[in-house]
Amino acid sequence: MGALDGKVVLVTGGGNGIGRDCALIAAQEGAKVVVNDLGAGLKGDDEGSAGPAETVAAEIRAAGGEAVSNSESVTSLKAVQGMVEQARDTFGGLHAVINPAGILRDVMFHKMSEDDWDRVIDVHMRGSFNVARATIELFREQNDGAYMFFTSTSGLFGNIGQANYGAAKMGIAGLSRIIAMEGARNNVRSNCLAPVAWTRMTQSVPIKDEAAAARRAVMAEKIRADQPARFSVAMVSPAAASVSGQIFGSSGENIILYSQPRPIETCTKPEGESWTVATILSEAVPKMAPKFFDLNRAPMAGSQQPAKQPA
C-alpha cells in the first residue's frame, strides 16, 4: 500500500523541478493527482504553455497512475477554484495541496521595479492565499485536509538580491502557521518547507568564482529535487496527521526542523518608571546587543548540526 492510497492531491508548479517530483512521487504512493503548471519561464514573463503539466500527467498515466493536467495560474482565485472543481469532477474529491509554484525576479532592492515586486508577491504570496482559500472550506467540511507550502531560507534568514522573494516566503511561513492553528479543530493541517535542491531556480544563480562552481557541481549531484518532494508527500499523508504548524528544511539527505521566532531577551523598567529615548539607547540596547543576529546569511541548510544560537 502507498502512503497516499485513496487520496487526491493538487500539485502546483508540477511541470518542473520539485513540483514535478512531488506529482510523480504522490502518484507512486497511490494518489490521484491534479498536475498544475502555467508552463511559464522562470521570471513568469511569458504566456506559458500547457506542455509541462500535461507531460508530467502523461508520465503518471503511462506508469499506471491517475492524473490530469491544468495550466491555469495560481495568481487567480477563480482559476484555483477551477482546479478544485477539476479534482472533484475527475476524481471525486481533494485531500491535499502541495504548493511549490514560484518564480524569481532577483535584483538589488534599490534597483527593484514595482513590477519585479508585484510579480513575485503575486505568484508566491497571493498564490498561496488562493490555493488555501479555494480549498479550506472543503477541508473543514470533510474534517480532513493537508497543505504543504514552500518557504525559503531567503525568507527565514535573508538573502541579498531577493527582497521580493524573501518577503513573500516569510509571509508564507506566517500564513501556514495560522492556517494550522485555525484548522486544528477540523483536522486541517499545514506545514511549510524550505528546500534546497538542484532546479532551474538554483541553476539561475550566477557563478562568481571557482568555489561557487565547485559547490554547484556538488549540488547537482547530491542535492536533488526528489528529496524535498519525498518529504512533502510524506507530510501530506495520513501517517503525518499529527504534524502541523512546523517549518521544515530539506537539503540532500538532511531533513531539518527550524525554530520559530520567540523572545530571547526582555528589558523591563520597574513599576512607575518609563523608558526614555536616552535610557533605551544607554540601557536597553547595550543589554540586548550581545544577542543581536549579524547580517551574514545563515549557513546553507545542509548542515546536520543546528545553527548556533546567541548565548
Secondary structure, DSSP 8 states (H G I E B T S, - for coil): --TTTT-EEEETTTTSHHHHHHHHHHHHTT-EEEEE-----TTS-S---SHHHHHHHHHHHHTT--EEEE---TT-HHHHHHHHHHHHHHHS---EEEE---------GGG--HHHHHHHHIIIIIHHHHHHHTTHHHHHHTT-EEEEEE--HHHHT--TT-HHHHHHHHHHHHHHHHHHHHHGGGTEEEEEEEEE--SHHHHTS---SHHHHHHHHHHHHHS-THHHHHHHHHHTSGGGTT--S-EEEEETTEEEE-------------TT----HHHIIIIIHHHHGGG---SS----TT-SS------
